[in-house]
Amino acid sequence: MRTASARHILVPGEELCNELKEKILSGSVTFEDVAKEHSKCPSGAEGGDLGTFSQGQMVPEFDSVVFNDKVGVVHGPIKTDFGYHLLEITSRDD
């Protein structure tokens, strides 16, 4: 079973999600700080850390990115029933 670790930021709107991504990519703020300040998920208090999980444990939109896209970069906005996410894959066993 494949596993990965990731962190995310959950916000209600796509526009805010894009603004936060730009700030992170510019280097003016860290992913962790943005998660702590803006994320609507309880994981925000931990810098967005979701820990390690297996393929199939997360919603399909998340799973698709985590197990197929590049590790160590900020992905998103990713829309789910919860809102809009920025997602960073921190590790994955391939």
Phi and psi in degrees as a GROMACS rama.xvg file:
@    title "Ramachandran Plot"
@    xaxis  label "Phi"
@    yaxis  label "Psi"
@TYPE xy
-74.4354  142.034  ARG-2
-129.313  159.679  THR-3
-149.889  163.44  ALA-4
-122.823  143.319  SER-5
-153.678  167.905  ALA-6
-135.041  156.122  ARG-7
-148.366  164.944  HIS-8
-126.724  127.494  ILE-9
-112.984  123.942  LEU-10
-133.661  160.016  VAL-11
-74.6911  -24.7054  PRO-12
-126.341  150.484  GLY-13
-66.8291  -37.7058  GLU-14
-61.8789  -47.4613  GLU-15
-62.0227  -40.8015  LEU-16
-57.8558  -46.2084  CYS-17
-64.6274  -40.8664  ASN-18
-61.2953  -44.4056  GLU-19
-66.5234  -38.511  LEU-20
-61.6911  -44.1548  LYS-21
-59.984  -41.8761  GLU-22
-62.8218  -42.6019  LYS-23
-64.8409  -47.0787  ILE-24
-65.8878  -28.5032  LEU-25
-75.1219  -17.0264  SER-26
86.9035  4.56543  GLY-27
-76.2457  -20.3058  SER-28
-143.522  160.002  VAL-29
-94.9077  158.191  THR-30
-55.8331  -45.5641  PHE-31
-61.1789  -44.0787  GLU-32
-65.2671  -40.6284  ASP-33
-64.1574  -41.5406  VAL-34
-60.8342  -45.5372  ALA-35
-62.4463  -37.4146  LYS-36
-84.9117  -35.0235  GLU-37
-116.393  -23.0918  HIS-38
-67.8661  136.954  SER-39
-90.0529  2.06701  LYS-40
-94.9023  143.573  CYS-41
-54.6693  -26.1189  PRO-42
-65.401  -16.015  SER-43
-55.7176  -36.3723  GLY-44
-61.4539  -24.1768  ALA-45
-101.74  23.7388  GLU-46
74.067  18.8435  GLY-47
87.9471  2.57805  GLY-48
-63.4765  123.292  ASP-49
-99.7971  -2.28589  LEU-50
73.1008  -159.254  GLY-51
-101.199  137.583  THR-52
-146.191  162.355  PHE-53
-94.1992  156.536  SER-54
-59.424  132.683  GLN-55
97.1801  -9.64768  GLY-56
-79.1098  -30.2674  GLN-57
-97.6336  169.459  MET-58
-59.9482  151.418  VAL-59
-54.0417  -38.8794  PRO-60
-61.9792  -37.569  GLU-61
-70.9759  -51.0491  PHE-62
-53.5904  -44.332  ASP-63
-57.9161  -44.5811  SER-64
-71.2279  -49.8388  VAL-65
-59.9836  -37.8492  VAL-66
-100.694  5.69587  PHE-67
-131.683  -24.3263  ASN-68
-98.4174  175.473  ASP-69
-67.5846  138.146  LYS-70
-79.2943  140.87  VAL-71
87.3274  8.32121  GLY-72
-122.343  160.357  VAL-73
-87.9448  121.435  VAL-74
-106.027  148.431  HIS-75
130.54  177.659  GLY-76
-67.1381  141.652  PRO-77
-115.969  119.609  ILE-78
-89.9895  130.773  LYS-79
-132.667  -179.673  THR-80
-63.4407  -18.3634  ASP-81
-84.9452  -24.1373  PHE-82
144.457  -146.354  GLY-83
-113.38  136.436  TYR-84
-120.627  145.566  HIS-85
-104.609  138.892  LEU-86
-134.36  132.017  LEU-87
-124.984  120.918  GLU-88
-82.185  120.617  ILE-89
-94.5578  -25.5322  THR-90
-164.321  157.979  SER-91
-158.848  137.428  ARG-92
-89.3903  119.672  ASP-93
